Amino acid sequence: MMNSDICPRCGEQLLRKNKSGEFFGCSNYPNCTFTKKIKY
């Protein structure tokens, strides 16, 4: 696992989501609401 796949707020894994567009969301949601846009 790369460091960029880890949430900087809580340390949990980031998951790719695409319901409202592509982004990474924290797997610890709703306890952590960190999101990150995907850059191509």
For each residue, the residues with C-beta under 8 A, 3 or more apart:
1: 5 6 13
2: 5
3: 6
4: 14
5: 1 2 13 14
6: 1 3 11 12 13 14
7: 10 11 12 13 14 26 27 28 32 34
8: 34
9: 26 32 34
10: 7 26 28 31 32 34
11: 6 7
12: 6 7 26 27 28 32
13: 1 5 6 7 26 27
14: 4 5 6 7 24 25 26 27 34 36
15: 24 25 26 27
16: 22 23 24 38
17: 20 22 23 24 25
18: 21 22 23
19:
20: 17 23
21: 18
22: 16 17 18 37 38
23: 16 17 18 20 35 36 37 38
24: 14 15 16 17 35 36 38
25: 14 15 17 29 34 35
26: 7 9 10 12 13 14 15 29 32 33 34 35
27: 7 12 13 14 15
28: 7 10 12 31 32
29: 25 26 32 33
30: 33
31: 10 28
32: 7 9 10 12 26 28 29
33: 26 29 30
34: 7 8 9 10 14 25 26
35: 23 24 25 26
36: 14 23 24
37: 22 23
38: 16 22 23 24
39:
40:
